[in-house]
Structures are given as structure tokens and as C-alpha cells.
Amino acid sequence: MLNIFKKRHKQTSLRDKQSKKDDNLVGKLLDHGVQRKRDGDYAKAKACYYQAIHLDPSRYAAFYSLAKVCYLTKEHHESVLNYLRTAHLSVCINIGNDLAQIPDFEAMKTDLLNQVSSDVLRQVKKTHHYAHFIFLDTNLLYHLGHLLFDFMPDKFSLLPDEVKHDSSTLMRIDEYIDLYRQGLSGRKVQRDYKSVEIMSQAIYQPISVSFLLDNLEWEKIEDSNVMQIYSDNYEFKKHRKASYKIATIAQLDNMINMGTTMFDPNIMSPEMLSLNNQYNLARESTAQGNPEKAIQIYRDLIASYPNFVAGRVNLASDLIMSGNPREALKHLDYAHGIAPDDPDIHLAAGVAYDALGNKQGEIEQYYQALTDRPNYIRAMNNLGIAYREIGQLDQSKHWLHRALDEMEQQESSMAQLGWKHPDKLNMLASLAMTYEMEQDWDKSAYYWKQCVSLAPGNVLIQQNLQKAVNQRKTG
């Protein structure tokens, strides 16, 4: 009996050693695949991941990594397939675990549930008693959402109507997709992490939730044999229109930051709809030259919703316009405590410091805005103007040309829509004035002429052009 036990123990030990050896090899293959991906050798990266899957067909990380490489190689079906396998394993391996022990799980689930519509919530409940497990990995939802959205030729049809008719928002989405692709390939890119959060919550995560609810094989969810469940010829359902709702101040701020403030009432809670209506009324008052009315509306809003960042920033801007820059800075300081990465806060603070005659403080705030959003055109433009006002013309030209280059890149990316940047006229005028101050009348005339092409009926611009032309002749 003892000899039999020893023999069985020896066989188990050999199996354990082989398993440990395979596990080590799988880990090395995954590391090697990551390196090959960073080198741009996607074929070898895929080979590493497939070999890892062959050794361990339930290795979550292998399917996840493979899906990301297939995104980069634009192999859409293969990428979706491996994200499905990844999501299935993510649910499967957590069955039987006490989710209460997972740090912040309830808060994470609640946060995401707050962003999807009541229809999706009902679907979560009726799909399967483990369906809520898909909220365990928000990174997976983010990456899958990119795949589902980015490669669609009609991807903008998935967006809510109020977003897809806003050309500046569409431009930012295209730019964002390009940055994501660069980052996924392993390149170092400067990311606006506030925009990452906004895009993920507003678009990518809701699309992924709907897709996984529709396409995971929930009746087989406790089976980890994903290669068999989701075979290479597995057919998945077409993903539905993004379905989300706005029910909190943070979500409303996020959507305002995306560049649109007119929402479909059906996606807003009654409370947020009322708040948004008041916010738009204040903005209209400012546009109509009545900042006093706007200030009162904003004061009422932040009295009820002190963490409403967009309301505080706009209140600060109207206070500056009304000659109260010191009070404006107090509101901006409060807003910065809530949203430390919001570049609009620093932009408004720079204007406040300018009103106080503190040019150094103004310039520092614009640099902070560019730290938060490196391609922020308005911050570059304001920097160029600030440097011109203190006589540093080389720095002024540097920042104004950087802003113009960024502006033209954005216009190029939206050429099919015939979109022109709304700040282009002001940018060209700033350049013309800088060259005028430098007495470079050729370049001053050149940029004033471009201004005339954008605003042919503007008498002041025509006068400035004529002045530059006359100075060029006499000079």
C-alpha cells in the first residue's frame, strides 16, 4: 500500500512539475509577444500568443493580448472573437468568488450602471444571474468598445443624435482614436486622460456592455473551454446603438467637456435635464451680452450643485467680464479641486490673472492648460497674445504658429465635412498683429489677407490689410 502511494505521489509530482514548466513557458511567451508587438512585428506577436493558448487554453491574458494585436492588424472578426473569449473567462474565473472582497467592486459597478440606460439595466437582470460580472473589468470594456466603434464605416451612426451633429466633437473622436491606436502599439503618446475617461464612459463602455450581453454564451458561462464555445467561425450579433443615460453632475460635466450641451431629453434624468436647461439659459444670456443674468443663474446652480465644474468655470468667465477677477479665481480654485486635469480651469484663470495685470501668473496658467491638454489651441493662442503684450515676439510667433499648425491638422482630419475651426479668424488676426508689431509688413499683409477671405465683410480687417499693404509699399 505504501509503495502504491509513493508511485502515485511521484506521478502527481511529475505532473505538477510539467504544469509549472508549461506555466513558466506561457509567461515567457506572453512577455515575448508584448516585445514583438512593440517592435511592430505583429505576425510574431500573434504566433507567441497562439502558442501560449495552445499550452494553456484558459489563459485570460493570452486571449486579451491577442485581441489587441488583431485590432492593430485590423483583423476585426478575430479581434472580436478573442475579446469574447477574454470576457467569458473573466466572468468564469470569478464564479464562486466573494465579490464583496474585490476592492471597490460595488462602487465600480454602480458607476458604470449609472451610465447605461434603463433598457440595458433590465437586460443585465434578465440575461443571466452572473451577467453583472462583466463590470469587473472596465479596461476590457474600454478596449472592446474601441474595437466595436473604431472600425465601423458608419461608426458615428452609433452616437446619440446630439453628439453626431457636433463637428468639433466628431473631430476630437477621430483624433482620440488615432492616439489610442498609437498607444496600443506601444508608442509613447501624450494622452489627455480626462478625455479618455469621458470617451470611455460616454461611448466605449456602454457599447461593450450591450454587445457582451447579446453575444456571450451565458448558458455555458461556467465552462472555461472558450476555444470550443467561440470557434473560429462563430457568428456574433451586430452591436446596437450606444445606450447610456445622464443622471449625475459628473456625467453632465463629461458630456459638456465633449463639446456639446444639447442633449436628447430621453437620456437625461429629470433633475439633470432641468439643470442642463438652466445651464444653457445662462450661456445664452452671456452670448446676448447679459453676463449679470448669467451670473445669477450660475450662482443659483452652484448653490444647489457645488461640484458642477462647467457651471463654476462659466461663472468665473462672466465674473471676469464683469470686472470681478478675484472672485472668479476663488471659483476656479474650487473647481480645480474637483477636476484637477481640466484645462479650461487654467485657461480661465489665465484670463483672470491678465485682468489683474499679473502677466507672469497668466502665462503660467496657460502652460498648465497645455500640460493637461498638449494640443489645446486656445491655450496656445492665449500664450502667443500674452507674449506679444510683453514684447517677446519670438515666443509669440512660436505659440501662434503652433496653434495654427494644430488647427490646420484638425481641419484636415474633418475635410470631408467641410469643417473650419471656429477660432481660425482670431488666430490669423493674432499672427497678423504680431508681425505688424515686428514691422514685418509682408507677413502681416499675408495673414490679414487670409482674415479677409474668412470675413470679407469685416471693415476693420480690410482697414488693417490696407494699412499693412501701404506700409509694405513705403517701407
Secondary structure, 3 states (H helix, E strand, C coil): CHHHHHHHHHHHHHHHHHHHHHHHHHHHHHHHHHHHHHCCCHHHHHHHHHHHHHHCCCCHHHHHHHHHHHHHCCCHHHHHHHHHHHHHHHHHCCCCCCHHHCCCHHHHHHHHHCCECHHHHHHHHHHCCCHHHHHHCHHHHHHHHHHHHHCCCCHHHHCCHHHHCCHHHHHHHHHHHHHHHHHHCCCCCCCCHHHHHHHHHHHHHHHHHHHHHHHCCHHHCCCCCHHHHCCCCCCCCCCCCCCECECCHHHHHHHHHCCCCCCCHHHECHHHHHHHHHHHHHHHHHHCCCHHHHHHHHHHHHHHCCCCHHHHHHHHHHHHHCCCHHHHHHHHHHHHHHCCCCHHHHHHHHHHHHHCCCHHHHHHHHHHHHHHCCCCHHHHHHHHHHHHHCCCHHHHHHHHHHHHHHHHHHHHHCHHHCCCCCCHHHHHHHHHHHHHHCCCHHHHHHHHHHHHHHCCCCHHHHHHHHHHHHHHHHC
